[in-house]
Amino acid sequence: MNKLLLVSAAILGMTAVLLGAFAAHGLKELITLESLQVFETGVRYQMYHALVLLFAGTTLLFSAKTKQYLFYLVVLGIVCFSGSIYALATNELSAFNFKSIGFITPIGGLFLITAWGLMLVNFLKLKRDN
């Protein structure tokens, strides 16, 4: 599970950098400033959660089962949250109206919040340091 978390973190981090560069250099002339800022929000959240997976893959504080839940919650969260934000921000470049799937964004956010809640519960279960 640790290898899966670490590889996923690297892939998500790498694609966040690529998407950020694409937004700054490729999309800047094609979409509005507001849409560009929305796109960058998706990139930022993707990078934050790539770092969460990196942490989860290197820590001994979580069981394998917890790591598995974190993996699914974070990956689903990024796909739904950041993915829908990317689609919505570039909506004007597509023939498909991504606003019709805008309800996916808060579902992705809920997955990410749940991942953080799962980590909180696990941290609260830790015994105090002596």
Secondary structure, DSSP 8 states (H G I E B T S, - for coil): -HHHHHHHHHHHHHHHHHHHHHIIIIITTTS-HHHHHHHHHHHHHHHHHHHHHHHHHH-SSS-HHHHHHHHHHHHHHIIIIIHHHHHHHTGGGSSS-GGGGTTHHHHHHHHHHHHHHHHHHHHHTS----
